[in-house]
Amino acid sequence: MARQNVSTGGPWEGKIGYSRAVRVGQFVQVSGTTAMTGAGLVGKDDPYAQTIQALKTIEAALGQAGASIADVVRTRIYMANIDQWQEVGRAHGEVFGSVRPATTMVEVKRLIDPDMLIEIEADAIVA
């Protein structure tokens, strides 16, 4: 079965040795994604804005792999502060609407950058 590695050009992809997403057959796995862009972190101190940006990056990676938000069956949300769950949940709900993937939301001690508030993984199955 063919493997497709997807890059979004993030500075850490090459340094750490990972792909933003990997598609094998009909399955697409998207790596943990934050609000970091080529221009820097989007939404400092704003969990809603960071979530929206992370989901935009995930959507772009899915698109490169021939998938879409509608194909997502599972997300995992890692948060530096679980007290911000409502803003993160609101953004997640706006993006996924009726797709309603299985989701996990947990607090972690910290992320790789102290200004990052969330990191999201996604799994999709392309029908």
C-alpha positions, -999 to +999 in steps of 0.1 A: +000+000+000+014+034-010+024+059+017+020+097+012+038+120+036+024+155+038+044+186+048+030+220+056+066+235+057+068+238+095+103+244+108+102+214+131+091+188+105+126+183+092+145+189+124+125+164+144+118+141+114+080+139+112+053+146+087+023+169+093+002+141+080+006+106+066-019+088+044-018+051+039-047+037+019-079+054+031-064+064+065-050+098+072-032+106+105-025+142+113+003+150+138-001+172+168-008+207+154-005+240+171-013+276+160+023+281+148+026+293+113+055+305+091+049+340+104+048+329+141+023+319+166-013+330+160-034+341+189-010+345+218-031+342+250-062+334+230-072+297+231-101+302+206-078+318+180-052+292+185-077+264+181-091+279+149-056+283+135-045+247+144-077+234+127-070+255+096-035+239+094-051+204+099-076+211+072-048+221+048-029+189+056-060+168+051-066+185+017-030+177+006-038+141+015-070+140-004-092+143+026-114+169+043-128+179+077-158+158+068-136+127+068-123+132+103-133+105+127-112+114+158-095+144+173-073+147+204-070+180+220-041+187+244-044+219+265-020+236+288-050+249+308-081+228+309-100+258+324-100+272+288-120+242+275-151+262+266-133+285+241-114+255+226-146+235+225-165+264+208-139+266+180-138+228+176-176+227+174-177+256+148-152+237+125-166+202+129-204+211+132-223+180+122-192+159+115-189+153+153-157+132+154-149+112+185-128+136+206-106+136+237-097+168+255-070+166+282-048+190+302-010+184+298+017+199+320+031+220+291+036+222+254+068+227+235+065+265+236+050+282+267+029+305+245+011+275+229-021+268+246-034+238+225-022+210+203-046+189+182-043+156+164-067+143+139-075+109+123-095+107+091-108+079+069-114+087+032-144+068+019 
